[in-house]
Structures are given as C-alpha cells and as structure tokens.
Amino acid sequence: MDAMSVTWETRELHTARPFGIARWTHASYPRTFVTFAQGGVEGRGEAAPNAFYGETRGTVEAVLPLLAPALTDPWDWEGLRERLGAVMPFHHPSVKCALEMAAVEWCARSAGVPVWRLLGLSPSPLPESSYTVSLGELGVMRGEAREAVARGHGVLKVKLGTGQDEQIVEALREEAPHVALRVDANAAWTRHRARRLLGVLEAAGVEFVEQPLAAGDLEGHAELRRFARIPVVADESLHHVSDVRALANAFDGVNLKLAKLGGPLQALGALRLARAHGLSVMMGCMIESSLGIAAAAHLAGLCDWADLDGALLLGDDPFTGLKWEAGRLSRPEGVGWGVELK
Ligand SMILES: [Mg+2]
C-alpha cells in the first residue's frame, strides 16, 4: 500500500454581509478543510463547526490530531465510524463529517465516478433550495428579499425569534407575494408564543416552520403539531441518527445537515430512518464552502426540500464547480464531490 496522509488547514470564510439568527450574528466562519491522500488520489472534507453543537475552531483543531488516525482504509466506511466512535463516542460531528467526506471522496475519485454514483443514489433533480433572509432591521430584510426574488429565487427562508416576528412575516409576504416562504425560529419561541405565531404563519401561507421550540422540548412540539396546519420540522432537536425515531412523534419532518450528523453516510442513514418513520426530509447546511454544500447536494435528490444556500451567502467561497440558477442547484456531475479549489 502507498503511504497515506491526512492533512488539514483552517481558513476564515466570510459572508458577503453579516448573517444573523436568533442566537447570534457573525460575519466570519472558521472552516477546516481535510485532505486524505493515498496513491496519488486525494479525498476532501470540510468541518463546519457550530457552537450550538459544542464545536469551535479550537475544538476542531484540538480533536483532529486524535481522530485523523482513525482514517486508515478509506473503503472501510463502517470501520471508520467505529474507530471514530472508539476515540470520541460523542460530540465533534463536524470533524467526523470532514473525515467521512474525505474517505468517501477518495473512493469515488479512485473509481472515477461522482459520489452519488458511488453511493448508488437516484439521479433525480434536486428540490429548489431556499435562500435565507437573515435577521436584521426590517427595511434591510425587505431589501434582501426583493433582491433575491429579482435574481430568480422562488423559495425564501427567514430566520425568526425576535419581538417583531409577526411584522417580519407580513413584510416579507408583502415584498414577495409569489414565492414559497419558510420560517426558522431556531428554537427561540415559548410554547405560548409559538401557538400565537402559527396563526400568523398560516395566514401568510408559510410552507413550514422549522424548530419553533427548544431542542429538548419534544412534548411541546408534539402538542404544537396537533394544532398546526403546516409541517413542523426539527433541526436543533436532531443531533444524531439515533434521534430520528423519537422525533417522529413530535415533528412532521427533519432537517439533515452533514456537519451536525457526522458526515454524508450518517446523513444517509438518518434519511432512510426518517423515511421509514413517515417523516418529510430537508437537506440543510451550515454557512460552509461549496465543498460542504456539494456533499449535501449529492444526497439532496432524495429529499423533499433543500436549504443549501450556505456557500451562496459567502463572499470568499474557496471552491468552484457548483452550477446554480438562482435557487436551482444542478446535481454535481464531476468525479468525487464535483468541486475544485479556485
Ligand atoms: Mg434551522
């Protein structure tokens, strides 16, 4: 066997404008790019840490030297998961994701095929991705929505969890009367507030609501869902493949993100489990480069909804190769993940 190596580099990526959700506003995102090399072939992965899941640039850089040696035989995907779990059974999902992405891409590139072919996934077109209007001053949000519609986006997602959520929903609906509108409360509402806001969302023709209540409040979500006439989708409540079963009683759908589930194979496992339990499925993302988005895109053809605008929000995406027409992302057709460093 040729010598193998696992190397990584952290870069600060920047959104074109500051990006706000209920918990924070940031403009800079540390993303760690992992490369597995063997026999002249490289496989690449991205770690997009999120503080909500206990990860930072510091934790990523601290655990990578401990977890990287688990990547020995890239074809042994089950073994990789087990070896990662033996070192760190819990947490650090974005680092595990980067290593799993690198292993899977190395295999696809060795075989000379796109990852979706390697995984035997259906070549169906991707659902149109939502474009996120970030939280901010109402006039600025209106402007962002107007610009997105003018660029051809047909699905907008808005982050809520403020004292003026009613006004935001009404303003965006007024600004963009013909687009599909989705809202994400990022776990910011109380049960009482969520009940009141459901009426506003339904009146505005909102398509679904993502994570209205605290991550651990499954009972509250189950109760809310009984009154809701629109789907209630889990995001922060889903950390791990094994959470899916419990969520089926409390939600109508789940938002799968590679960086929180621990990689594309874990996301695929969660997707199959979600389908088996009758859940709708959204493929989501963090603010991440086109490398991470490409990995999600390979799975997105299996989903009902896509929310893959993370790299579109960047001003300095290091990768190129994804084909977007407004919110319509084509399935990557290149070998591996189908993107290249600029
Ligand atoms: Mg969300």
Boltz pocket constraint, residues with backbone or C-beta under 6 A from the ligand:
constraints:
  - pocket:
      binder: B
      contacts: [[A, 184], [A, 186], [A, 210], [A, 211], [A, 235], [A, 236], [A, 255]]
      max_distance: 6.0
